[in-house]
Amino acid sequence: MTRVLATSVFVALLVALPWWFAHSAQSGPWLPPRASSFAGEVDGLFDAILVALATAFVLVMVLLVVALWRGAARVERARTTHGDLRLELAWTLVPAAVLAWIAVAQGPTWRAMKGDAALMARAPLARVEAAQFDWRFRHPGPDGLLDTSDDLLETHELVVPAGEPIVLATRTRDVIHSFYVPDFRLKQDLVPGRDGRIWFEAVGLGRHDLVCAELCGWGHYKMAGSIRVVQRDEYEAHLARLAARWNANGTEERP
């Protein structure tokens, strides 16, 4: 009875968990919407790693079921062993091969996300400036340069044009933060003392959540923002409104 019960538990797990994964995937999306040009490649890697893990899970569970069924039928005392070279080679080489495959498979996606040298050398659309506990975005003014007197600033929401590569400079003003846009599959740490660059190309229009994915202090939970993707003409109009607001002297709306 114990043999049947123990084996049945593992058989139930072997059947139930793959069914639950399959049913969950059919009932709704596993991941947020894909809103960047490389989001599909990132999701493809996620799915490939999930398949590898599921395969390993099934193999281990099958071995456990066989071991339980055969082992519970024996009454003799278990024998000790000092190891099996073939098994040790198998559980060392097979995981190593899987990890090597992941390292090779992710190469093209990594290069696509990091961009080529010519792309990353472009003048940034804006600079992301993180600090406890907000996001600020600094746009170059008419001179096209950052950190000059005509810079334009906005907080919490960054507006970008759709359908074109967007290069952003990154900087933290205090501790380490992490720029994370789940819909874009984009995540980059912002390290104190080190300026960086990231890029993405937004697919479609809409607003996407921006969060800090690095514990940065007591207010980390509220360090949220958004990226709003608009058409190019609407983006130009947004910059014009932003410039008018920053250059205002307080008398524009007076009669």
C-alpha atoms as a printed R data frame, in Angstrom:
    type eleno elety resid chain resno      x      y       z
1   ATOM     1    CA   MET     A     1  0.000  0.000   0.000
2   ATOM     2    CA   THR     A     2  2.825  2.396   0.875
3   ATOM     3    CA   ARG     A     3  4.484  1.571  -2.421
4   ATOM     4    CA   VAL     A     4  1.354  2.384  -4.410
5   ATOM     5    CA   LEU     A     5  0.608  5.554  -2.420
6   ATOM     6    CA   ALA     A     6  4.114  6.993  -2.683
7   ATOM     7    CA   THR     A     7  4.372  6.237  -6.376
8   ATOM     8    CA   SER     A     8  0.907  7.670  -7.009
9   ATOM     9    CA   VAL     A     9  1.892 10.987  -5.420
10  ATOM    10    CA   PHE     A    10  4.840 11.443  -7.758
11  ATOM    11    CA   VAL     A    11  2.854 10.276 -10.780
12  ATOM    12    CA   ALA     A    12  0.177 12.832  -9.916
13  ATOM    13    CA   LEU     A    13  2.824 15.558  -9.724
14  ATOM    14    CA   LEU     A    14  4.331 14.404 -13.011
15  ATOM    15    CA   VAL     A    15  0.944 14.736 -14.741
16  ATOM    16    CA   ALA     A    16 -0.547 17.695 -12.870
17  ATOM    17    CA   LEU     A    17  2.291 20.218 -13.106
18  ATOM    18    CA   PRO     A    18  2.825 20.015 -16.903
19  ATOM    19    CA   TRP     A    19 -0.966 20.181 -17.342
20  ATOM    20    CA   TRP     A    20 -1.129 23.249 -15.099
21  ATOM    21    CA   PHE     A    21  1.625 24.985 -17.057
22  ATOM    22    CA   ALA     A    22 -0.071 24.209 -20.376
23  ATOM    23    CA   HIS     A    23 -3.487 25.286 -19.097
24  ATOM    24    CA   SER     A    24 -2.107 28.528 -17.657
25  ATOM    25    CA   ALA     A    25 -0.446 29.442 -20.942
26  ATOM    26    CA   GLN     A    26 -3.722 28.880 -22.816
27  ATOM    27    CA   SER     A    27 -5.860 30.861 -20.375
28  ATOM    28    CA   GLY     A    28 -3.845 34.073 -20.662
29  ATOM    29    CA   PRO     A    29 -0.481 35.594 -21.505
30  ATOM    30    CA   TRP     A    30  2.482 34.510 -19.443
31  ATOM    31    CA   LEU     A    31  4.284 37.783 -19.993
32  ATOM    32    CA   PRO     A    32  3.324 41.451 -20.495
33  ATOM    33    CA   PRO     A    33  2.537 42.669 -24.033
34  ATOM    34    CA   ARG     A    34  5.468 42.861 -26.422
35  ATOM    35    CA   ALA     A    35  6.045 46.549 -27.079
36  ATOM    36    CA   SER     A    36  9.605 46.737 -28.429
37  ATOM    37    CA   SER     A    37 11.412 45.442 -31.489
38  ATOM    38    CA   PHE     A    38 13.447 42.891 -29.513
39  ATOM    39    CA   ALA     A    39 10.731 41.755 -27.059
40  ATOM    40    CA   GLY     A    40  9.896 38.727 -29.214
41  ATOM    41    CA   GLU     A    41 13.513 37.525 -29.153
42  ATOM    42    CA   VAL     A    42 13.645 37.828 -25.364
43  ATOM    43    CA   ASP     A    43 10.405 35.866 -25.022
44  ATOM    44    CA   GLY     A    44 11.796 33.211 -27.360
45  ATOM    45    CA   LEU     A    45 14.736 32.712 -25.007
46  ATOM    46    CA   PHE     A    46 12.353 32.541 -22.050
47  ATOM    47    CA   ASP     A    47 10.302 29.846 -23.785
48  ATOM    48    CA   ALA     A    48 13.397 27.851 -24.757
49  ATOM    49    CA   ILE     A    49 14.725 27.861 -21.189
50  ATOM    50    CA   LEU     A    50 11.262 26.909 -19.907
51  ATOM    51    CA   VAL     A    51 11.200 23.910 -22.266
52  ATOM    52    CA   ALA     A    52 14.665 22.839 -21.060
53  ATOM    53    CA   LEU     A    53 13.585 23.070 -17.423
54  ATOM    54    CA   ALA     A    54 10.328 21.229 -18.100
55  ATOM    55    CA   THR     A    55 12.241 18.437 -19.831
56  ATOM    56    CA   ALA     A    56 14.597 18.117 -16.876
57  ATOM    57    CA   PHE     A    57 11.642 18.094 -14.472
58  ATOM    58    CA   VAL     A    58  9.894 15.288 -16.359
59  ATOM    59    CA   LEU     A    59 13.059 13.175 -16.539
60  ATOM    60    CA   VAL     A    60 13.764 13.573 -12.819
61  ATOM    61    CA   MET     A    61 10.182 12.740 -11.886
62  ATOM    62    CA   VAL     A    62 10.184  9.635 -14.092
63  ATOM    63    CA   LEU     A    63 13.398  8.450 -12.418
64  ATOM    64    CA   LEU     A    64 11.850  9.062  -8.988
65  ATOM    65    CA   VAL     A    65  8.737  7.075  -9.891
66  ATOM    66    CA   VAL     A    66 10.811  4.162 -11.214
67  ATOM    67    CA   ALA     A    67 13.087  4.236  -8.154
68  ATOM    68    CA   LEU     A    68 10.124  4.314  -5.758
69  ATOM    69    CA   TRP     A    69  8.284  1.508  -7.501
70  ATOM    70    CA   ARG     A    70 11.294 -0.766  -7.793
71  ATOM    71    CA   GLY     A    71 12.852  0.162  -4.452
72  ATOM    72    CA   ALA     A    72  9.689 -0.300  -2.395
73  ATOM    73    CA   ALA     A    73  9.311 -3.860  -3.726
74  ATOM    74    CA   ARG     A    74 12.650 -4.936  -2.294
75  ATOM    75    CA   VAL     A    75 13.084 -6.134   1.246
76  ATOM    76    CA   GLU     A    76 16.854 -6.550   1.382
77  ATOM    77    CA   ARG     A    77 19.077 -3.984   3.022
78  ATOM    78    CA   ALA     A    78 20.266 -1.200   0.733
79  ATOM    79    CA   ARG     A    79 23.856 -1.416  -0.463
80  ATOM    80    CA   THR     A    80 26.264  1.485  -0.137
81  ATOM    81    CA   THR     A    81 28.270  2.738  -3.090
82  ATOM    82    CA   HIS     A    82 31.202  5.071  -3.569
83  ATOM    83    CA   GLY     A    83 29.841  6.607  -6.747
84  ATOM    84    CA   ASP     A    84 29.365  5.917 -10.405
85  ATOM    85    CA   LEU     A    85 31.696  7.646 -12.837
86  ATOM    86    CA   ARG     A    86 29.176  7.445 -15.664
87  ATOM    87    CA   LEU     A    87 26.441  9.110 -13.613
88  ATOM    88    CA   GLU     A    88 28.799 11.783 -12.337
89  ATOM    89    CA   LEU     A    89 29.882 12.566 -15.882
90  ATOM    90    CA   ALA     A    90 26.258 12.660 -17.032
91  ATOM    91    CA   TRP     A    91 24.989 15.074 -14.387
92  ATOM    92    CA   THR     A    92 28.042 17.285 -14.928
93  ATOM    93    CA   LEU     A    93 28.278 17.307 -18.718
94  ATOM    94    CA   VAL     A    94 24.570 17.511 -19.525
95  ATOM    95    CA   PRO     A    95 23.894 20.668 -17.427
96  ATOM    96    CA   ALA     A    96 27.156 22.138 -18.740
97  ATOM    97    CA   ALA     A    97 26.005 21.506 -22.301
98  ATOM    98    CA   VAL     A    98 22.636 23.136 -21.598
99  ATOM    99    CA   LEU     A    99 24.313 26.201 -20.090
100 ATOM   100    CA   ALA     A   100 26.693 26.413 -23.041
101 ATOM   101    CA   TRP     A   101 23.735 26.232 -25.422
102 ATOM   102    CA   ILE     A   102 21.969 29.052 -23.535
103 ATOM   103    CA   ALA     A   103 25.132 31.165 -23.682
104 ATOM   104    CA   VAL     A   104 25.382 30.697 -27.454
105 ATOM   105    CA   ALA     A   105 21.642 31.054 -28.137
106 ATOM   106    CA   GLN     A   106 21.310 34.345 -26.289
107 ATOM   107    CA   GLY     A   107 24.215 35.947 -28.167
108 ATOM   108    CA   PRO     A   108 22.225 37.459 -31.069
109 ATOM   109    CA   THR     A   109 19.542 38.761 -28.707
110 ATOM   110    CA   TRP     A   110 22.148 40.294 -26.413
111 ATOM   111    CA   ARG     A   111 23.814 42.039 -29.346
112 ATOM   112    CA   ALA     A   112 20.451 43.299 -30.607
113 ATOM   113    CA   MET     A   113 19.531 44.708 -27.203
114 ATOM   114    CA   LYS     A   114 22.899 46.381 -26.676
115 ATOM   115    CA   GLY     A   115 22.903 47.832 -30.178
116 ATOM   116    CA   ASP     A   116 25.814 48.335 -32.508
117 ATOM   117    CA   ALA     A   117 28.459 50.966 -31.970
118 ATOM   118    CA   ALA     A   118 27.035 53.336 -34.583
119 ATOM   119    CA   LEU     A   119 23.592 53.241 -32.977
120 ATOM   120    CA   MET     A   120 24.852 53.766 -29.436
121 ATOM   121    CA   ALA     A   121 27.044 56.657 -30.625
122 ATOM   122    CA   ARG     A   122 23.992 58.673 -31.673
123 ATOM   123    CA   ALA     A   123 23.045 61.754 -29.731
124 ATOM   124    CA   PRO     A   124 20.594 60.603 -27.036
125 ATOM   125    CA   LEU     A   125 16.965 61.603 -27.237
126 ATOM   126    CA   ALA     A   126 17.064 62.318 -23.505
127 ATOM   127    CA   ARG     A   127 18.881 61.354 -20.344
128 ATOM   128    CA   VAL     A   128 17.272 59.259 -17.646
129 ATOM   129    CA   GLU     A   129 18.214 60.621 -14.230
130 ATOM   130    CA   ALA     A   130 17.229 58.384 -11.322
131 ATOM   131    CA   ALA     A   131 17.229 59.380  -7.679
132 ATOM   132    CA   GLN     A   132 15.472 58.405  -4.476
133 ATOM   133    CA   PHE     A   133 12.627 58.075  -5.331
134 ATOM   134    CA   ASP     A   134 11.708 59.489  -8.736
135 ATOM   135    CA   TRP     A   135 12.544 59.446 -12.410
136 ATOM   136    CA   ARG     A   136 13.611 62.606 -14.226
137 ATOM   137    CA   PHE     A   137 14.162 63.004 -17.941
138 ATOM   138    CA   ARG     A   138 16.433 65.694 -19.371
139 ATOM   139    CA   HIS     A   139 15.936 66.615 -23.035
140 ATOM   140    CA   PRO     A   140 18.514 68.620 -24.968
141 ATOM   141    CA   GLY     A   141 17.256 72.045 -26.026
142 ATOM   142    CA   PRO     A   142 17.671 73.753 -29.403
143 ATOM   143    CA   ASP     A   143 21.462 73.414 -29.197
144 ATOM   144    CA   GLY     A   144 21.128 69.621 -29.173
145 ATOM   145    CA   LEU     A   145 23.390 69.270 -26.121
146 ATOM   146    CA   LEU     A   146 22.707 68.068 -22.607
147 ATOM   147    CA   ASP     A   147 23.694 69.985 -19.476
148 ATOM   148    CA   THR     A   148 23.289 73.401 -21.049
149 ATOM   149    CA   SER     A   149 21.004 76.270 -20.110
150 ATOM   150    CA   ASP     A   150 18.284 75.336 -22.627
151 ATOM   151    CA   ASP     A   151 17.746 71.764 -21.342
152 ATOM   152    CA   LEU     A   152 14.146 70.667 -20.863
153 ATOM   153    CA   LEU     A   153 13.144 68.596 -17.844
154 ATOM   154    CA   GLU     A   154 10.141 66.431 -17.087
155 ATOM   155    CA   THR     A   155  9.427 63.996 -14.287
156 ATOM   156    CA   HIS     A   156  7.856 60.550 -14.039
157 ATOM   157    CA   GLU     A   157  6.789 60.294 -17.702
158 ATOM   158    CA   LEU     A   158  9.002 60.113 -20.771
159 ATOM   159    CA   VAL     A   159  7.412 60.730 -24.167
160 ATOM   160    CA   VAL     A   160  9.067 59.082 -27.186
161 ATOM   161    CA   PRO     A   161  8.181 58.678 -30.873
162 ATOM   162    CA   ALA     A   162  7.098 55.277 -32.149
163 ATOM   163    CA   GLY     A   163  8.802 53.182 -34.782
164 ATOM   164    CA   GLU     A   164 12.326 54.550 -34.556
165 ATOM   165    CA   PRO     A   165 15.419 53.658 -32.499
166 ATOM   166    CA   ILE     A   166 15.500 55.652 -29.249
167 ATOM   167    CA   VAL     A   167 18.859 56.100 -27.537
168 ATOM   168    CA   LEU     A   168 18.789 57.219 -23.903
169 ATOM   169    CA   ALA     A   169 21.684 58.259 -21.723
170 ATOM   170    CA   THR     A   170 21.403 56.996 -18.145
171 ATOM   171    CA   ARG     A   171 22.622 58.353 -14.831
172 ATOM   172    CA   THR     A   172 21.879 57.974 -11.141
173 ATOM   173    CA   ARG     A   173 22.122 60.945  -8.810
174 ATOM   174    CA   ASP     A   174 22.600 58.886  -5.634
175 ATOM   175    CA   VAL     A   175 22.445 55.105  -5.128
176 ATOM   176    CA   ILE     A   176 22.113 52.235  -7.597
177 ATOM   177    CA   HIS     A   177 18.773 52.036  -9.409
178 ATOM   178    CA   SER     A   178 17.481 49.818 -12.211
179 ATOM   179    CA   PHE     A   179 15.589 51.151 -15.234
180 ATOM   180    CA   TYR     A   180 12.985 48.479 -16.009
181 ATOM   181    CA   VAL     A   181 10.195 48.599 -18.609
182 ATOM   182    CA   PRO     A   182  8.523 45.155 -18.598
183 ATOM   183    CA   ASP     A   183  6.616 45.706 -21.862
184 ATOM   184    CA   PHE     A   184  9.881 46.493 -23.649
185 ATOM   185    CA   ARG     A   185 11.803 43.625 -21.967
186 ATOM   186    CA   LEU     A   186 14.330 46.333 -21.130
187 ATOM   187    CA   LYS     A   187 16.276 46.446 -17.873
188 ATOM   188    CA   GLN     A   188 19.488 48.301 -17.115
189 ATOM   189    CA   ASP     A   189 21.207 49.064 -13.808
190 ATOM   190    CA   LEU     A   190 22.198 52.669 -13.175
191 ATOM   191    CA   VAL     A   191 25.415 52.596 -11.170
192 ATOM   192    CA   PRO     A   192 26.722 55.602  -9.204
193 ATOM   193    CA   GLY     A   193 29.633 57.273 -10.953
194 ATOM   194    CA   ARG     A   194 28.990 55.554 -14.285
195 ATOM   195    CA   ASP     A   195 26.989 57.055 -17.132
196 ATOM   196    CA   GLY     A   196 25.509 54.568 -19.567
197 ATOM   197    CA   ARG     A   197 23.340 54.234 -22.651
198 ATOM   198    CA   ILE     A   198 20.396 52.067 -23.605
199 ATOM   199    CA   TRP     A   199 18.216 51.863 -26.667
200 ATOM   200    CA   PHE     A   200 14.869 50.487 -27.772
201 ATOM   201    CA   GLU     A   201 12.403 50.819 -30.604
202 ATOM   202    CA   ALA     A   202  8.807 51.041 -29.436
203 ATOM   203    CA   VAL     A   203  6.220 49.074 -31.415
204 ATOM   204    CA   GLY     A   204  2.770 50.645 -31.407
205 ATOM   205    CA   LEU     A   205  1.384 53.501 -29.355
206 ATOM   206    CA   GLY     A   206  0.445 53.699 -25.696
207 ATOM   207    CA   ARG     A   207  1.748 54.100 -22.165
208 ATOM   208    CA   HIS     A   208  4.085 51.574 -20.540
209 ATOM   209    CA   ASP     A   209  5.043 51.224 -16.887
210 ATOM   210    CA   LEU     A   210  8.538 52.145 -15.775
211 ATOM   211    CA   VAL     A   211  9.726 50.852 -12.404
212 ATOM   212    CA   CYS     A   212 12.924 50.644 -10.399
213 ATOM   213    CA   ALA     A   213 13.972 46.990 -10.174
214 ATOM   214    CA   GLU     A   214 16.740 47.525  -7.618
215 ATOM   215    CA   LEU     A   215 16.029 47.959  -3.902
216 ATOM   216    CA   CYS     A   216 17.149 51.568  -3.416
217 ATOM   217    CA   GLY     A   217 15.794 52.585  -0.021
218 ATOM   218    CA   TRP     A   218 12.640 52.919   2.037
219 ATOM   219    CA   GLY     A   219 10.704 54.564  -0.823
220 ATOM   220    CA   HIS     A   220 11.679 52.020  -3.468
221 ATOM   221    CA   TYR     A   221  8.089 50.786  -3.713
222 ATOM   222    CA   LYS     A   222  6.842 54.143  -4.999
223 ATOM   223    CA   MET     A   223  9.578 54.790  -7.565
224 ATOM   224    CA   ALA     A   224  7.358 54.380 -10.597
225 ATOM   225    CA   GLY     A   225  6.976 56.221 -13.867
226 ATOM   226    CA   SER     A   226  5.889 55.595 -17.428
227 ATOM   227    CA   ILE     A   227  6.963 55.838 -21.045
228 ATOM   228    CA   ARG     A   228  4.344 57.163 -23.448
229 ATOM   229    CA   VAL     A   229  4.798 56.254 -27.107
230 ATOM   230    CA   VAL     A   230  3.256 58.684 -29.620
231 ATOM   231    CA   GLN     A   231  3.499 59.573 -33.273
232 ATOM   232    CA   ARG     A   232  6.429 61.755 -34.352
233 ATOM   233    CA   ASP     A   233  4.284 64.884 -34.887
234 ATOM   234    CA   GLU     A   234  2.717 64.498 -31.447
235 ATOM   235    CA   TYR     A   235  6.185 64.099 -29.965
236 ATOM   236    CA   GLU     A   236  7.338 67.337 -31.602
237 ATOM   237    CA   ALA     A   237  4.254 69.101 -30.244
238 ATOM   238    CA   HIS     A   238  5.002 67.722 -26.785
239 ATOM   239    CA   LEU     A   239  8.544 69.113 -26.900
240 ATOM   240    CA   ALA     A   240  7.184 72.485 -28.017
241 ATOM   241    CA   ARG     A   241  4.779 72.577 -25.069
242 ATOM   242    CA   LEU     A   242  7.565 71.521 -22.727
243 ATOM   243    CA   ALA     A   243  9.838 74.290 -24.031
244 ATOM   244    CA   ALA     A   244  7.076 76.873 -23.718
245 ATOM   245    CA   ARG     A   245  6.467 75.854 -20.120
246 ATOM   246    CA   TRP     A   246 10.149 75.964 -19.193
247 ATOM   247    CA   ASN     A   247 10.687 79.313 -20.911
248 ATOM   248    CA   ALA     A   248  7.587 80.902 -19.453
249 ATOM   249    CA   ASN     A   249  7.962 83.982 -17.272
250 ATOM   250    CA   GLY     A   250  4.543 83.782 -15.668
251 ATOM   251    CA   THR     A   251  2.847 86.435 -17.808
252 ATOM   252    CA   GLU     A   252  1.829 84.433 -20.889
253 ATOM   253    CA   GLU     A   253 -1.783 83.861 -19.855
254 ATOM   254    CA   ARG     A   254 -2.430 87.389 -18.599
255 ATOM   255    CA   PRO     A   255 -4.667 89.631 -20.748
